[in-house]
């Protein structure tokens, strides 16, 4: 429960401290030395200060990030619970965050293989690695293959409309609208 409340507590703290943080970030990024030496970093800090200055943008960003992470990292926990394995949500979230970050360095797309092996090892205290295979399949379908399929369908739908746009290009160039 405590680890699950950490993210909302951080969001409330950031909302409460947004004005002092925004003022401090604006002062810090206004230093000529910082802007000259680290312009991309200073630009990022100015954007953060702008977000902190607008409570609706900051709250919307925090809410959408929290929802996305909860949904993304909740799939494995829900699959394990549906299969009868009691793994705390905080453990499933932390294990995925650490293992998926490490797995991306393998060079294999989506850390395939390394992520499953790492999660099986990380959750071995709660679930037998052999029994983890079914949950891993459900987890990959819900977080990788399902979204890939949805994206592929969306791309097919968009490319279906593409020939109409290409047919209109020669007419636009003939009328003098082209480059």
N, C-alpha and C positions, 0 to 999 in steps of 0.2 A: 504494500500500500504506500509506503513511504517513497519508494522509487517512482511509483506511478504518479505521485503528487508533485514530484520534482519539476517536471516540465510546466504544468500550470502555475506553480509557485514562481518559477523563473519568468514566465510571461507576465504575471501580475507585478513582479518586482521591476521588470523592464518598463512596464506601463507607468508605474508610480515614479520611476526615476527618469522618465524620458526627457523632461525639460532640462534638468541639470546635466544629463549626459549629452543632450544636443548642444547646449551652450559650450560644454567642455570640448566636444568634438569640433565645433566651429572655430573655437580659439586655437585649438591645436593644429587644425588644417590650414589656418590662415598664416602660419609661420612661413616666411618666404623660403627659408632653407629647406623645409619639408616639401613644399610644393615643387621646388626646383630639383631636388634630388630624387623624390619619389612621387612623381605626378600621378601615376596610376593608383598608388596606394592612397594618396590624398584625395583623389576623385572618389574612390570607394568610400572613404571616411565621410566625405561630404554627402554622398548618397545616403549613408546610414544616418547621418545627422538630419537629413531631410525627412527620412522615414520616421525617425524618433520625434521630429517636430510635428508631424501630422498623426494624431492618435488613431484616426480611422485606418490609415495605410499601415501603420505598425501593428494594430490589432488584427487587421485582415490578413497581413502577412503571417503573423504568429498563429492565427487560427487555421489558416490553410496549410501551413507547414505541419502543425500538430495533427490535423486530420489526415494528411497524406502519410506521415510517419506511422500514425496509429493504424491506419488501414494496411499499409505496406508490410509493417512488421507484425501485424496481428494475424496474418494468414497462417503462418507456421504455428502460432499458439492455438488458433482455432482448429487447425487440422489435428494437432496433437490431442487437444481436448476431445474432439469428435471421435478419435480412435481410442479414447480411454486413458490417456497418459496425462497425469497432473503435473504440468510444468508451469511454474509461476510466469506470468506475463512479463514481468521485469527481467527475468532470466532469459526468456526467449528473445526479447527486444535487444538486450545487451549482447547476447551471443551473436545474433544476426548482424548487429552494427559492427562488431569487431571482426567477425569471420568474413563478412562480405567485403569489408575494406581490405583485409589481407588477401582475399581471393582475387581481387581485381588486379593485383600485382603479378598474378601468374601468367598473364598475357593471353589467357583463354577467354573468349567472349563469355560474359556473365560469371566468370570464375567457375565454369561448369566442372564438376568433379571435385575441385578443391573446396568449394563452398559446402557441398554436401558432406564431404569427409570432415571438414572442420566443425560443422554443426553437429555431426554425429559424435565427434569427440567431445565437444563442449557440453552437450546435453547427455552424455553417457551416464551421469549420476541419476538422471530421471527416467531415461528410456534406453533400452537395449539397442545398440547400434543396428542390429539386424531388423528390429521392429521400426527403426527410424526410416527405413526405405520407403514405406508407403506414405508416411507423412511428408517426406522430402518430395515425392512425386506430386502430391497434392499441392505442396508449397510452390514448386516450380511451375505447375500449371496455372496456379492463381496469380503468381507474381511475374512470370516471364512469358510463358507460351500463350496465355489468354490475352494479355496486352499486345503481344506480337501479332496474334491473329486479328485482333481488333484494328491494329494499325495497318496490317496488310489489306483488310477489307476497305478501310478508309482510303488507302492509296489507290486501290483498284477503282473505287468510286470516283476519285479525283482524276485519274488518268482516263476514265471513260468520258469525262467532260473535256479533256485536253484537245482531242481532234477538232472540236468546235472552235476553240481559241486559235489553233493553228490555221484553220481554214479562213478565219477572219483577218489574219496578218497580211497576206498578199493584197487583199482589197484595201487595207489601210495604207500600205506602202504605195500602192498605185495612186491613191488619193493624195499622196504627199505627206502622210502622217509619220512615215518611217524615219529612221535615223539616217 
